Amino acid sequence: MMRWQQLLRPFRLGYENEDVGHDPDRSEYERDFDRIIFSTEFRRLHGKTQVFPFPENDVTHTRMTHSLESVSVGRSLGNITSNKLREKHDDFKDWNLGTTVSVACLAHDLGHPPFGHTGEDAIKEYFNGQQGQKFLADLEEAERRDFENFEANAMTFHLLVYSNPVLTDLEGGLGLTYPSLAAVVKYPRTNASGVRTDGESVSEKKPGIFQMDLEHFRRIAGVLGLKKKEEGPGQSWHRHPLAFLAEAADDICYKIMDLEDGFKQGLVSFESVREMLMPIIEAETGNSNAGKLDKIHDNREKVSYLRAKAIYSLVYQAAGVFCRREEEILSGDFDSELCDHIESSEVLAEIYEFSQEEIYSQGSVLEIEAAGFKVLPELLDMFLAAMRDESKAEDRRSSRKIREILPPEYRFDYGEKTYESIMAVVRYVSGMTDSFAVDTYRKLTGIDIPNY
């Protein structure tokens, strides 16, 4: 069994030998929250598409607004769970579950590339194609898989723990606490072959740890007592329990908020929204109701009211499942999404299916996703070729110009550190905002030349 006292040790990555946890004005997890919200990576989320492109409409969501809404839901989930667990455990006192879950929610999208949901697919498609494969030829198999199976979840953890040697000698990235970092990792496994993927273990659904970050996670897992899964060529662990709550907050937000965005875009009728959300609001385990709906006159305000009540209900439902299944979670026997076990699980699944058909398939959504399949591979190819050419005697002048455009902190010796060089380019391109990626693409391909 994993133990709460060990799971919540506030050790801080990069500061292991320093005494922590004695600031009377700010908890260690509040410090984590502040470090993320002031980071460059978080700031860039304002320019990354969630579903609908911008600036056509200023009422839809970016990655940043989605992250902040997830924070709100995650904090409530953590606080409700803390209150319920306090009734079960005499020693369950100041464990900051709400703050820790909110940290994980704030950080969960940091590694997402631009251009919506298909940014990851565009990067994976590039590295599985002929152009990308030529750069991976000299890597070990486990290193190649980091790029062939690129996942934003793994990039998120990488951004939090990686210290760029060009910029600093300090270790530990943002220097977050171990519980916060573990709660961010929904998929605590590497990309290496040999890991079980039976379709039933949600923690193994995707790879969430790059090879270069494995030692960091291994250290975190050891200190917190995360259960190791069966040995094999790959490395995998059971989730930190709070990762289930962070995942639930994300799921609740994007499924409900995307439906509201669909209404605001004129793609979903008010009647459809009400029909889908009322069963959630009226769920017995949701502790909610829509008793004041008839007092609201405007349909937009009604949808906002229904959305708020539905999220409130889902939060209580998810927290209830977590507390009922606590022993299974701590033993590692529970390995599925909380929202798959709530009273409203079927309704949520119907909402997601409806959104797939009526919202995600709209022209403006498809256009920006299609653009990602063009822009991201082209940028990767140009920057990687420029980095590789530097290690060759026949280094081209064009490559030197492109390298000069690449910021110094992303330039590594491709010949000596091939894996690190490729990862640096991927980190740079996936970190771009939508507009910066398009602008860079247009300039490097000659579509947009200054003063012409």
N, C-alpha and C positions, 0 to 999 in steps of 0.2 A: 504493500500500500504506500502511495505517496502521502506525505504528511504536510498539512497546511503550514505548520511552523517552519518547516524547511523550505517549502515552496515559495514562501514570502520573505526569504532572507534578503535584505536590501543591499547586497553586495553590488558594487558599481564597477562596470567593465573599464579597465585601465587604471582603477584606483583601489585595487584589491588590498593593498597594505595600509590604506587610510581608514580611519575610524569614521563611520557614517551613522546617520540616524539620530543625531542629537540636536538638530536645528529646531528650536521650539516654535518658530514662526512658519516653517515650511517643511512639509514631509518630503522624503526622498522622491516620491512619485510625483509630487507637484513640481519638483525640480526637473524631473524627466519631461513632464508636460511642457514646461517653459523652454527647455532646450530644443524640443522639436518645433514648437510653434515659431521660434525665432530663427530656425534654420533656413538656409537657401532652398533646400529640397522641398520644404513645405510651402514656401512662398511661390514656387513654380507651379504648384497645383492649381492656382487660380487661372492659369492659361492652358489647362489640359481638359479636353472634352470628357464629360461623363457619358452622356448619350447623345443629346442634341448639340449641334454645332452652335457657335456664337460668332459674331454679335447680332445675329438676326433677331434674337429675343433675349431680353435681359432678365427674364424671370425663371429660366431653366438653370439646371445645376452644372457646375464645374466639378472637378475632382476635389477642389477645396471645400466648396459648400457641402458636398456629400460627406467629406471627412468630418467636418464640424457637426453635421447632423448626427453622424454615427457616434461622435463623442457624447452628445447629449443622451442618446439612447443607451450607449454603453455605460455611462455613469449611473443612469437609473437602474439598469440591469445589475450592476455591481452593488449598488446600495441596497436594493431590494433583497438580493441574494445574501448580503452581509447580515441584514436584519433577520432573515429566516434562519441562517446558519447559527446566529448567536443564540437562538432558542435551543439548538441541538448541542452546542459545544460550550462548556463553561469557560474555556480559555479563549474564546473567539471575541476579542475586544477591538483594538484599534488596528485592524488589518487592511484598511484603505482599499478594499476591493473596487469600489466605485472609481477612485482616482486611477488605480492601476489599469482597469479595463479601459478607461477613457484615454489613457496614454496609448494603449495598443490601437484603439480606434483612430486616434489622431494620426498615427504613423502608418496605418495599414495600406495606404495607397501611394506612398512615397515612391515606390519603384515602378509605378505604371508608366509605360511610354505614352507619347502623344497619340492622338487620333482614336480615342475611344477604346472599345473592347477588343478591336482587332490589331492593336499595336503589337501585342505579344505575338500574335500569329504571323504578322509581317516579318518580325525578327526571326522567328523559328523557320519560316518558309525560306528566308534568305540563306540561313546557315545550312539548311538541308538541300539547297540547290547547288548547282555546279559552281557558281561564283563564290559562294560562301565556303564550300568544302575545301577549296584550294588554300584557304587561310588556316583551316583546322588540321591539315594533313600531318603536321609535326607534333600535335598534341597527344597526350595520353587519352585513352578512351573516356575516362571519367571527366576529364577537362572538356573534351569535345561535347559531351552530353550537356554540359552547362549552357552551351550555345544552341545546340540542336533542339533542346527541350527548354528553351529560355522561358522563365516564369517571373512575372513581376513580383510575386511573393518573395522569391529568393533575392531579387534585386533590392527589395525593401530592407530585408535583414542586412544585406551587404552595405547599403548606404548608412545604416545605423551603427555598424561596428567597424567599418573600414577607416583607417587613418592613412591618408595619402602621404607617402614619404617625401614628395616634392614640397608639400605644404607644412608638415609638422613632424616632430619626433615623438609627440605624445601618442600613446596607444589607446585603443578602445573606441575610436570613432567619436560619437556624441557623448560617450561616457555615461550611458544609461544604466539603470539597475538591472540585475539579472531577471527579476520577475517581469519587468516591463518588456524586456527583449524576448523572453520566452513566450509571453502572452501574444506577441506580434506574430509568431511563427505558427501559422495554421497547419503547415505541412512539414513537420520536423524530420525530413529525410533528405538525403542527397540525390543527385541525378544518376548515381552509379547503378549499374545493372545488378540484378539479384534481389532487389527489394520486392516484397509482396505487394501486388496491386490487384487484389481480388474483387475490386469494385465495391466492397462493403466497408472498407476502412477509410473513412473520410480523411484521416491524417496522412494517408498515403496516396490520395487522389492526384497530387501534383508534387514535384520536387520543390522544397522550400529553402534549401541550403546549397550555396555554391561550394565547390571544392576549396576555394581559397578562404572560406569562412568557417570551414568544418571545425577547426580547432577551437575557435571562439565558442561555437555552440556546444561542443563536447565539454568544455570547461563549465559553461552555464548549466548544462544538464547534470553534470556531476555534483555541483554545489547545491542545486535545488532538489536533487533526488528524482529527476525525471526518469521513468522506467525505460530501459533500453529494450528494443525489440530483438528478435532472434538474429544471430550473427549471420553475416553473408558478405558478398562483395560490396554491398551498399551499407550505409549507416542510417538507422532510423530509431526514433524514440516515440513513446506515447506523448501526447500533447500535455502542455501545462494546462490545468483545468480552466484558467481564465481565458485561454484561447477559444474555448467553446462560447463564452459570453461575448467576446469581441466579434467572433464570426456571426453570432446571432444578431448583434447590433447592425452589422453591415448588411446582412440579408434583409432584415426588417426595413431598413432605410431605403435600400435601392429598389426593393419590390413595391413598396408603398409610394415612395416619392416619384419613381418613374411613372407610375400610374397617374399621379397628380400632374406631373409635367405633360403627360399625354393629353390630359383634359385641357390644360392651359394652351397647348398647341392646337387645339381643335380636333384632335384625333380620336378622342373618347368622349362620349356623351355623359352628362351628369347622371342620367338614369343608370348607365352602366357602372359608373363609379359607386353609386349608392348601392346597387345590387350586389357588388362584389365586397364592399367594405362592411355592410351591416351585419352579415353573419359573424365577422371577426369581432365587431363591437359587442355583439350579443352573446358571445361565447361565455359559458358558465365560469371558466377559470380565468377570464380576462379582467374581472373586477371593473367593468366599464359599462357605459350606456350612452345613448344619443338622445336623451330626454329633451334637450333644448333645440334640436334641429328645426322644429317647426317655427321657432322664434326668429330664425335667420331668413332673410328675404332673397339675397343675392346668391346665385348658384356657385359662384367662385368662393364666397365665404362659407357656403355649405360644404363644399369639397374640402376646404381647409379644416373645418370642424370635424368632418368625418375622418380625415387623415389623422388628425391629432388623437381622436378617440380610438382609432384602429391601432395606432402605434402603442398607445397606453395599454390596450388590451394585450397586444402581442408581447410587450415587455413582461407583464405579469405571467403570461402563459409560459414564456421561455425560462424565467426565473424559477417558476414552479417545477418545471421539468428538471432543471439543474439540481435543485435541492432534493427532489425525489430520487434522482439517479446519482447522488453525490458519491456514494460508496463505489459504484461501478466506475465512475469517472476517475476516482483516486486509485483504483486498482488497475485501470487500463482496460477494463472489460467493455466500457462504453466508448464507441468510436464512430459516431455519426453526428450529423448536425442536430442541434437542439430543436430547430424549427421543423424537423421531420417528425418530431414526437409531440408537438403541441396540439391542442384541440383543433386549431384552425389550419393544420398543415395542408389539408386538401384544398382549402380555399386559397392559400398562398400559392400552391402549385398551379391552380387555375389562373390566378392573376399573372404569374410569370409566363404561362403559356399564351395568355391573351396579349401580354406586352410583346412577346416575340412576334406575334402575327400582326398586331395592329400598330405598334409603336416602333420597335427596333427595325422593322422592314421598310420604314418610310424613306423616301428619296433622299432627303437631306442627311439622314443618318447613314445611309448606304454610301453616299458620295464621300463623306469625310472618312469613312472606314476604307473605301477603295483608294482614296488618296494616300492613306498610310501604307498600302502595299506598293505604292510607287516611290514615295518620298523616303521612307526609312531604309529600304534596301539600297537605294542609290547613295544615300549618305554613308551608310556603313561601308559600301564598296569603295567609295572614293577615299575615305579616311583610312581604311585598312590598307588599301593599296599604297597610299602615301607613306604609312608607317613601315610597311614591309620594304618598300623601295629604298628607304634610308639605310638598310642593312646590306644593300647590294652595291657592287662597284658601278653599275650602270644606273645609278639613281637619277631619275628624270627631273628636269627643271619644274615640270608641272606638279610633280609630287612634292617638291620642296615648297612650292607656293601653298599647296593645300595644308601641309604641315604647319606652316606659319599661321594659318587661320585657326588651327586647333590650339586651344589654350595650353600653356606649358605643363600644367598639372595632369594632362591626359597623354603626354608623350613619354613613352618608355622605350627602352632598347628592344626592338622587335626581335632581333637575332638572339639576344641573351634571355629575354623575358617575353616570349611569344604569348603565353597565356595571359600574363598581366597586361600586355599591350592590347590584346583583343578585348579583354574585359574593360579596359579603360575607355576604348572607343565605344563599346556598347553602353557603358555607363554614361558617356557624354551624349550619345544620340538618344537613348531612352529618357534622359533627364530633360530633354528639350520641351518647351511648350509647343503647342500646335503651330502658332504663328512663327516662332523662331525656326522651327524645323522647315516650314514652307519657305521662309525668307532665305535661309541658308541653302536650301535646294535650288531655288531660283537663281541665286547668285553664282553658285558653283557650276550650274549647268548652262549659264549664259543667258537665261531667260530674262533676268532682271539685272542690268548693268548700270551702275551709277552714271548719271548725266546723259544717258541714251534713251 
